[in-house]
Amino acid sequence: MRDLEIIFSKEPFSKLSVKGRDFFLEHVQIISSRKGKALIREGDKGDTVYFLLEGCCSVLIDTPKGKLPIAHLYPPDFFGEIAVLDEFLSGMKRTATVENLTDITAAAMKSPDFKELCVANTSVIGSIDKLYRVRCRELDELKERIKNI
Protein backbone atom coordinates (compact mmCIF):
# COMPACT_ATOMS: atom_id res chain seq x y z
CA MET A 1 0.00 0.00 0.00
CA ARG A 2 2.77 2.39 -0.93
CA ASP A 3 0.29 4.94 -2.34
CA LEU A 4 -1.13 5.43 1.14
CA GLU A 5 2.18 6.67 2.50
CA ILE A 6 1.29 10.14 1.18
CA ILE A 7 -1.37 10.37 3.91
CA PHE A 8 1.34 10.12 6.55
CA SER A 9 3.39 12.95 4.99
CA LYS A 10 1.30 15.77 6.47
CA GLU A 11 -0.29 16.60 9.81
CA PRO A 12 -2.35 15.36 11.47
CA PHE A 13 -1.61 11.84 10.22
CA SER A 14 2.17 12.29 10.18
CA LYS A 15 1.84 12.03 13.98
CA LEU A 16 0.39 8.52 13.88
CA SER A 17 2.35 5.86 15.71
CA VAL A 18 3.32 2.66 13.91
CA LYS A 19 0.31 0.99 15.54
CA GLY A 20 -1.92 3.88 14.39
CA ARG A 21 -0.60 3.63 10.83
CA ASP A 22 -1.22 -0.11 10.84
CA PHE A 23 -4.78 0.49 12.04
CA PHE A 24 -5.26 3.10 9.31
CA LEU A 25 -3.98 0.76 6.60
CA GLU A 26 -6.20 -2.08 7.82
CA HIS A 27 -9.36 0.04 7.92
CA VAL A 28 -9.39 1.92 4.62
CA GLN A 29 -10.73 0.88 1.26
CA ILE A 30 -9.17 2.26 -1.93
CA ILE A 31 -11.77 3.72 -4.26
CA SER A 32 -11.68 5.32 -7.69
CA SER A 33 -14.16 7.92 -8.84
CA ARG A 34 -14.66 9.65 -12.18
CA LYS A 35 -14.36 13.32 -13.05
CA GLY A 36 -17.60 15.18 -12.31
CA LYS A 37 -18.86 12.77 -9.65
CA ALA A 38 -19.61 14.01 -6.13
CA LEU A 39 -18.29 11.77 -3.37
CA ILE A 40 -20.24 13.68 -0.74
CA ARG A 41 -23.22 16.00 -1.01
CA GLU A 42 -24.15 18.87 1.25
CA GLY A 43 -26.97 17.83 3.58
CA ASP A 44 -26.34 14.07 3.39
CA LYS A 45 -25.57 12.00 6.47
CA GLY A 46 -21.82 11.57 6.90
CA ASP A 47 -20.55 8.04 7.41
CA THR A 48 -17.18 8.08 5.62
CA VAL A 49 -13.99 10.15 5.66
CA TYR A 50 -12.01 10.34 2.41
CA PHE A 51 -8.24 10.73 2.02
CA LEU A 52 -7.27 12.00 -1.43
CA LEU A 53 -4.45 9.97 -3.01
CA GLU A 54 -4.61 11.11 -6.66
CA GLY A 55 -6.50 13.84 -8.50
CA CYS A 56 -8.23 17.06 -7.52
CA CYS A 57 -11.63 17.91 -6.04
CA SER A 58 -13.65 21.09 -5.59
CA VAL A 59 -15.49 21.93 -2.37
CA LEU A 60 -18.87 23.52 -3.11
CA ILE A 61 -21.58 24.99 -0.89
CA ASP A 62 -25.19 25.65 -1.79
CA THR A 63 -26.27 29.26 -2.19
CA PRO A 64 -29.56 30.77 -3.40
CA LYS A 65 -27.92 31.18 -6.82
CA GLY A 66 -26.42 27.70 -7.07
CA LYS A 67 -23.30 25.92 -5.95
CA LEU A 68 -20.33 28.10 -5.03
CA PRO A 69 -16.77 26.68 -5.09
CA ILE A 70 -14.94 27.56 -1.89
CA ALA A 71 -11.79 25.41 -2.01
CA HIS A 72 -9.82 22.82 -3.95
CA LEU A 73 -8.39 19.64 -2.51
CA TYR A 74 -5.19 17.86 -3.53
CA PRO A 75 -3.32 14.84 -2.15
CA PRO A 76 -2.91 14.27 0.80
CA ASP A 77 -5.96 16.36 1.81
CA PHE A 78 -8.84 14.65 3.56
CA PHE A 79 -12.52 15.54 3.78
CA GLY A 80 -15.79 14.41 5.26
CA GLU A 81 -14.58 14.47 8.86
CA ILE A 82 -16.83 17.33 9.99
CA ALA A 83 -20.07 15.40 9.54
CA VAL A 84 -18.49 12.19 10.80
CA LEU A 85 -17.24 13.79 14.02
CA ASP A 86 -20.31 16.00 14.55
CA GLU A 87 -22.75 13.17 13.81
CA PHE A 88 -21.71 11.53 17.06
CA LEU A 89 -22.61 14.65 19.04
CA SER A 90 -25.34 16.46 17.14
CA GLY A 91 -26.47 14.51 14.09
CA MET A 92 -24.83 17.06 11.80
CA LYS A 93 -25.10 16.48 8.05
CA ARG A 94 -22.47 17.08 5.36
CA THR A 95 -21.56 20.78 5.29
CA ALA A 96 -20.46 20.89 1.63
CA THR A 97 -20.41 18.96 -1.62
CA VAL A 98 -17.07 17.61 -2.82
CA GLU A 99 -16.98 17.10 -6.58
CA ASN A 100 -14.16 15.54 -8.56
CA LEU A 101 -12.41 17.93 -10.95
CA THR A 102 -10.41 14.99 -12.32
CA ASP A 103 -10.60 11.24 -12.00
CA ILE A 104 -9.53 10.55 -8.41
CA THR A 105 -8.25 7.79 -6.19
CA ALA A 106 -8.98 8.00 -2.47
CA ALA A 107 -8.81 5.95 0.68
CA ALA A 108 -12.20 5.71 2.38
CA MET A 109 -12.61 5.06 6.11
CA LYS A 110 -15.97 4.43 7.76
CA SER A 111 -17.07 6.60 10.66
CA PRO A 112 -16.62 4.09 13.52
CA ASP A 113 -13.07 3.31 12.38
CA PHE A 114 -12.17 7.00 12.00
CA LYS A 115 -13.49 7.75 15.48
CA GLU A 116 -11.55 4.80 16.92
CA LEU A 117 -8.38 6.00 15.16
CA CYS A 118 -8.83 9.49 16.60
CA VAL A 119 -9.53 8.32 20.15
CA ALA A 120 -6.69 5.78 20.20
CA ASN A 121 -4.04 8.21 18.95
CA THR A 122 -3.67 11.07 21.37
CA SER A 123 -0.81 12.49 19.31
CA VAL A 124 -3.22 13.01 16.42
CA ILE A 125 -6.47 13.99 18.12
CA GLY A 126 -5.24 17.46 19.08
CA SER A 127 -4.28 18.26 15.49
CA ILE A 128 -7.56 16.89 14.14
CA ASP A 129 -9.52 18.88 16.72
CA LYS A 130 -7.66 22.08 15.82
CA LEU A 131 -8.20 21.53 12.08
CA TYR A 132 -11.83 20.60 12.66
CA ARG A 133 -12.48 23.81 14.63
CA VAL A 134 -10.75 25.95 11.99
CA ARG A 135 -12.76 24.34 9.17
CA CYS A 136 -16.06 24.81 11.04
CA ARG A 137 -15.25 28.44 11.88
CA GLU A 138 -14.15 29.24 8.32
CA LEU A 139 -17.27 27.62 6.90
CA ASP A 140 -19.52 29.59 9.26
CA GLU A 141 -17.72 32.84 8.38
CA LEU A 142 -17.96 32.14 4.66
CA LYS A 143 -21.66 31.27 4.84
CA GLU A 144 -22.27 34.56 6.67
CA ARG A 145 -20.36 36.53 4.02
CA ILE A 146 -22.20 34.98 1.08
CA LYS A 147 -25.71 34.69 2.48
CA ASN A 148 -26.91 37.62 0.35
CA ILE A 149 -25.43 36.47 -2.97
TIVEX-824681 format. One record per atom (N, C-alpha, C, O): residue in three letters; x, z, y. Coordinates in steps of 0.05 Angstrom, whole numbers, plus 32768, in hexadecimal, padded with zeros to 4 digits. Each point is the difference from the previous one (the first is absolute). Layout:
REM TIVEX-824681
ALAXZY...
REM end
This chain:
REM TIVEX-824681
MET801180007FE8MET7FEF80008018MET801180008019MET7FFC800F8013ARG80187FE07FEDARG80127FFE8017ARG7FF27FFB801AARG8008800B8015ASP7FE37FE57FEBASP7FF27FF98019ASP7FF58019800EASP7FFD80008018LEU7FFD80147FD8LEU7FF48019800CLEU80158011800FLEU7FF88011800FGLU80217FE97FEDGLU80158010800DGLU7FFD7FFE801FGLU80098012800EILE7FEB7FD87FFCILE7FFD7FFE801DILE7FEF8016800BILE800380088017ILE7FEA80027FDAILE7FEF80168008ILE801080198007ILE7FFA800F8012PHE801B7FF57FDFPHE801180188003PHE80157FFD8016PHE801180118004SER7FEF7FD8800ASER80147FFB8015SER7FF8800B801BSER80117FFF8013LYS7FD7800B7FF0LYS7FF68008801ALYS7FF0801A7FFDLYS7FF280047FECGLU800F800D8029GLU7FEF80187FFFGLU7FE37FF88000GLU7FF97FEC800BPRO7FF680237FE8PRO8005801A7FF4PRO800A80007FE3PRO800980147FF6PHE7FF67FD47FFDPHE80067FFF7FE4PHE801E80007FF9PHE800780037FE9SER800A7FFA802CSER801C80037FFBSER8007801D7FF9SER801680057FF6LYS7FD8800D8011LYS8005801D7FFBLYS7FF780087FE4LYS800480187FF8LEU7FF17FD67FF8LEU7FF780087FE5LEU801780077FEFLEU80157FF48000SER7FE780217FF0SER801480087FECSER80007FEC7FEASER7FEF7FEE7FFFVAL802480147FEFVAL80007FEE7FE8VAL7FE680037FF1VAL7FF57FEC7FF7LYS8002802D8005LYS7FE780057FF2LYS7FE97FF3800FLYS7FEE7FF57FF3GLY8012800D8028GLY7FEB7FF48010GLY80007FE17FFEGLY7FEB7FF47FFEARG802D80018001ARG80027FE37FFEARG7FF67FF77FE4ARG7FF37FEB7FFDASP801480247FEFASP7FF77FFA7FE5ASP7FE180017FFFASP7FF37FEF7FF4PHE800280268018PHE7FE280028001PHE7FF57FE8800EPHE7FEC7FF47FF6PHE801F80048021PHE7FF77FE9800FPHE80007FE77FEEPHE7FEC7FF27FFELEU802B80097FF6LEU80027FE87FEFLEU7FED7FFF7FE9LEU7FF77FEB7FF8GLU8003802D7FFDGLU7FED80017FE9GLU7FE37FFE8009GLU7FEF7FFA7FEFHIS800B8009802AHIS7FE480018009HIS7FF87FEA8013HIS7FEB8003800EVAL80247FE87FF4VAL7FF87FE98010VAL7FFB7FE87FEFVAL800C7FFE7FEAGLN7FE47FF18020GLN7FFA7FE67FF3GLN80087FEA8013GLN7FF980018018ILE80177FEC7FDFILE80087FE98011ILE7FE97FEC8001ILE7FF57FF87FECILE80038001802DILE7FEB7FED8003ILE80097FE98012ILE801380038010SER7FE17FE67FEDSER80047FE98011SER7FE67FF9800DSER7FEB80047FF4SER80167FF38025SER7FE87FF9800ESER80057FE88012SER80167FFE800CARG7FD77FF17FF7ARG80047FE6800EARG7FFD8003801EARG7FF28013800ALYS801A7FDB8004LYS7FFD7FFE801DLYS7FE27FFF8008LYS7FF07FF27FF3GLY8009801E8021GLY7FE48000800AGLY7FEE80157FF3GLY7FEB8006800ALYS801E80067FE0LYS7FF080147FF2LYS8004801B800ELYS801680068009ALA7FD5800A7FF8ALA8002801B800AALA800280147FE9ALA7FEE80017FEFLEU8027800E8010LEU800380157FEBLEU7FEF80188006LEU7FF5800C7FEDILE80087FFB802CILE7FED80158008ILE7FEF7FF78017ILE80097FF08010ARG7FDF801B7FF2ARG7FEE7FF98015ARG7FF78019800FARG7FF980147FF3GLU80067FEA8027GLU7FF780168010GLU7FE480097FF7GLU7FEE7FF07FFCGLY800F802A8001GLY7FE7800C7FF8GLY7FFD80047FE2GLY7FEE800F7FF7ASP80237FE57FF8ASP7FFE80047FE3ASP800C801B7FF9ASP8010800B800FLYS7FE87FFF7FDALYS800C80187FF5LYS801C7FFB7FF8LYS80067FEB7FF4GLY800C80278012GLY801D7FFC7FF9GLY8007800E7FE6GLY7FFD80187FFEASP800D7FD87FEFASP8008800C7FE7ASP801C7FF77FF7ASP800980077FEATHR80047FE98027THR801A7FF57FF9THR80127FFF8018THR7FF77FF98016VAL8023800D7FE6VAL80147FFC8015VAL80117FE97FF7VAL80077FFD7FE8TYR80007FF1802BTYR80107FE87FFATYR801B8002800DTYR800380098017PHE80127FEE7FDAPHE801B7FFF800APHE80097FE37FFFPHE80037FF47FEBLEU80028001802CLEU80067FE38003LEU801C7FFA7FF6LEU8013800C800ALEU7FEF7FE27FE3LEU801A7FF97FF4LEU80097FE4800ALEU80187FFC8004GLU7FD67FF28000GLU80067FE58009GLU7FE97FF68011GLU7FE880057FF9GLY801E7FEC801CGLY7FEB7FF48011GLY7FFA80108019GLY800F80128007CYS7FDC7FE68006CYS7FF8800C801ACYS7FE280028002CYS7FF17FEF7FF6CYS800680278016CYS7FE380058003CYS7FFA8006801ECYS80128009800FSER7FD57FF37FF8SER7FF78007801BSER7FEC80177FFDSER7FEF80007FEFVAL801380138023VAL7FED80178002VAL7FEC7FF98015VAL80077FFA8017LEU7FDF80067FE2LEU7FEB7FF88011LEU7FEB80168003LEU7FFA800E7FECILE7FFB7FF5802CILE7FE980138003ILE7FE97FF1800BILE80027FED800FASP7FE6801C7FEAASP7FE77FF48009ASP7FFB8008801DASP800480178008THR7FF47FD58008THR7FF88004801BTHR7FE57FF28004THR7FF97FF07FEFPRO7FF980148027PRO7FE77FF28004PRO80037FE18001PRO7FED7FF27FFCLYS802C8005800ALYS80057FE48002LYS800E7FF47FE8LYS800A7FEA8000GLY7FF880267FEAGLY800E7FF77FE8GLY801880117FF9GLY80058014800DLYS80097FE27FE0LYS8018800F7FF6LYS80177FFC8014LYS80057FEA800ALEU8009802D7FFCLEU80167FFF8012LEU801A80097FF1LEU800080157FF4PRO80157FD9800CPRO801980087FF3PRO800E80158010PRO80037FFD8018ILE800680197FDBILE800D8015800EILE801D80057FF6ILE800F800E800EALA7FF87FE77FDCALA801B80047FF5ALA80057FEC7FEAALA7FEE7FF47FF5HIS802C80098005HIS80097FF07FE8HIS801080127FEEHIS800E8012800ALEU7FF07FE97FDDLEU800E80107FECLEU80137FEE7FF0LEU7FFA7FE97FFATYR801E80228001TYR80157FF27FF1TYR800C80147FECTYR7FFD80188004PRO80107FDE7FE7PRO800D80127FEDPRO80148012800EPRO800F7FF58011PRO7FF380247FEAPRO7FF280107FEBPRO7FE88010800CPRO7FFC80177FF7ASP7FF57FDE801CASP7FEA800F800BASP7FEB80077FEBASP7FFE7FF27FECPHE7FF380238019PHE7FEA80077FEEPHE7FE780058011PHE800280058018PHE7FE77FF87FDBPHE7FE78003800EPHE7FEA80097FEDPHE80027FFD7FE7GLY7FE9800D8025GLY7FE9800A7FF0GLY8001801E7FFCGLY7FED800C7FF5GLU802780018015GLU8003801D7FFBGLU7FED80118011GLU7FF980167FF8ILE7FFF7FE0801FILE7FEE80108012ILE7FE680067FF1ILE7FF880177FFFALA7FFB7FD57FF7ALA7FE780057FF2ALA800480107FE7ALA7FEF80117FF9VAL80277FE97FF9VAL8005800F7FE7VAL8004801E8005VAL7FF580117FF2LEU801B7FF58023LEU8005801C8006LEU7FE8800D800DLEU7FFA80177FF9ASP7FF87FDC8019ASP7FE9800B800DASP7FE880027FEDASP7FEF80128004GLU800F7FDD7FE9GLU7FE980007FEDGLU7FFE801B7FF3GLU7FEA800A7FFBPHE802C80027FFFPHE8001801A7FF3PHE7FF380168011PHE7FF380127FF6LEU80117FEC8024LEU7FF780148013LEU7FE57FF9800CLEU7FEE80128003SER800E7FD58005SER7FE87FFA8010SER7FF07FE77FF7SER7FED7FF9800EGLY801B7FFB7FDDGLY7FF27FE87FF7GLY80047FE88012GLY7FEF7FEE8001MET80278011800DMET80067FEB8013MET80037FE57FF2MET80097FFF7FE9LYS7FED7FEC8024LYS80027FE57FF6LYS80197FF2800BLYS800E800B8011ARG7FF77FDD7FE6ARG80177FF0800AARG7FFD7FFC801EARG7FEA7FFA800ATHR802B800A8004THR80007FFF801ETHR80067FE4800ATHR7FFD7FFB8018ALA800C7FF37FD7ALA80077FE58009ALA7FFE7FED7FE8ALA800080097FE9THR80007FDD801DTHR80037FEC7FEBTHR801D7FF78000THR800C7FFD8015VAL7FFF7FFE7FD3VAL801B7FF67FFDVAL7FFD7FE57FF2VAL7FF87FFF7FE8GLU800F7FEC8026GLU7FFD7FE47FF6GLU801C7FF47FFCGLU801280038011ASN7FF17FEF7FDAASN801A7FF37FFAASN80047FE88012ASN7FEF7FEE8001LEU80288011800DLEU80087FE98010LEU800F7FEC7FEFLEU80027FE88007THR800980217FE2THR800E7FF07FEDTHR7FF780097FE4THR7FF280147FFEASP80167FDE7FEEASP7FFD800B7FE5ASP8011801A7FFFASP80158000800CILE7FE180147FE7ILE800E801A8000ILE8003800A7FE4ILE7FF27FF97FEDTHR802280198010THR800380107FE8THR8001801D8009THR800E80078014ALA7FE3800A7FDFALA7FFF801D8008ALA800080117FE7ALA7FF87FF77FEAALA800F8022801AALA7FFD80157FECALA7FE7800F8008ALA7FFE80098017ALA7FF07FFB7FD7ALA7FE7800F8005ALA8000801A7FF1ALA800680017FE8MET7FF380158026MET7FFF801A7FF4MET7FE4800C8006MET7FF780018017LYS7FFC80087FD4LYS7FE6800C8003LYS8001801B800ELYS8015800E7FFFSER7FD57FF9800DSER7FFF80188011SER8009801A7FF2SER8010800E800CPRO7FE77FF87FDCPRO800980197FF4PRO801E80017FFCPRO800C80158003ASP80007FD57FF5ASP801D7FFF7FFCASP800F8003801BASP8014800D8001PHE7FE27FE68014PHE800D8002801APHE7FFE801D800APHE8014800A800ALYS7FD680037FF3LYS7FFD801C8008LYS801380117FF0LYS800D8012800BGLU7FF57FEA7FDBGLU8012800F7FEFGLU801D7FFC8009GLU800F80138001LEU7FF87FD48004LEU801B7FFA800ALEU8007800F801ALEU8015800C8003CYS7FD77FF4800FCYS8004800E801ACYS8003801E7FFCCYS8012800C800CVAL7FDD80007FE4VAL8000801D7FFCVAL801A80097FF2VAL800B80158006ALA7FFD7FDB7FE6ALA801780087FF0ALA801B7FFC800DALA8015800A7FF7ASN7FEC7FE7801FASN80197FFA800DASN8000800A801DASN7FFA7FF28013THR800E80277FEFTHR8000800D801ATHR80127FF38014THR7FFC80028019SER80197FF07FDESER80127FF28012SER7FF27FE8800DSER80097FF68014VAL7FE280007FDFVAL7FF37FE8800AVAL7FE680078010VAL7FF97FF28013ILE7FFA80247FE5ILE7FE68005800CILE80018004801EILE7FED7FF8800EGLY802880147FFCGLY80028004801DGLY80027FE5800FGLY7FF37FFC8015SER801C7FF17FE0SER80027FE6800CSER7FE67FF07FFFSER7FF87FF38013ILE7FFA800F7FD6ILE7FE77FF37FFDILE7FEB800C8013ILE7FF17FF1800DASP800F80297FF5ASP7FEE800D8013ASP80057FF8801CASP7FED7FFA800FLYS802C80057FF9LYS80077FF7801CLYS7FF77FE38005LYS7FF37FFB8014LEU80137FF47FD9LEU7FF87FE48003LEU7FE27FFD8000LEU7FF57FF18010TYR7FFD801E7FDFTYR7FE37FFF7FFETYR7FF48009801BTYR7FED7FF38009ARG801D80228003ARG7FF5800A8019ARG80057FEB8017ARG7FEF7FFC8011VAL80297FF87FEFVAL80067FEC8014VAL7FED7FE87FFDVAL7FF57FF68014ARG800880007FD3ARG7FEE7FE97FFCARG7FE380078008ARG7FF37FEF800DCYS800380287FECCYS7FE580088008CYS7FFD8002801ECYS7FED7FF6800CARG802780168002ARG7FFF8003801DARG80017FE4800DARG7FF17FFB8013GLU80217FF47FE4GLU80037FE5800CGLU7FE77FF07FFCGLU7FF77FF18012LEU7FFD80117FD7LEU7FE77FF27FFALEU7FE9800A8013LEU7FF17FF0800BASP800D802A7FF8ASP7FEC800B8012ASP80047FF7801CASP7FED7FF8800EGLU802C80087FFBGLU80077FF8801CGLU7FF97FE28003GLU7FF57FF88015LEU80127FF87FD8LEU7FFB7FE38002LEU7FE27FFB8000LEU7FF67FEF8010LYS7FFB801E7FDFLYS7FE37FFC7FFFLYS7FF38008801BLYS7FED7FF38009GLU801E80218004GLU7FF68008801AGLU80067FEB8015GLU7FEF7FF98010ARG80297FFC7FEFARG80087FEB8014ARG7FF07FE77FFDARG7FFB7FF28014ILE7FFD80077FD3ILE7FF37FE67FFDILE7FE280017FFCILE7FF37FEC7FFBLYS8001802C8009LYS7FE480037FFALYS7FEE7FEE8012LYS7FE97FFB7FF9ASN80217FFD801DASN7FF07FEF8012ASN80077FE38000ASN7FF97FF18012ILE801680067FD9ILE80077FE47FFEILE7FE77FEF7FFDILE80027FE77FFE
REM end
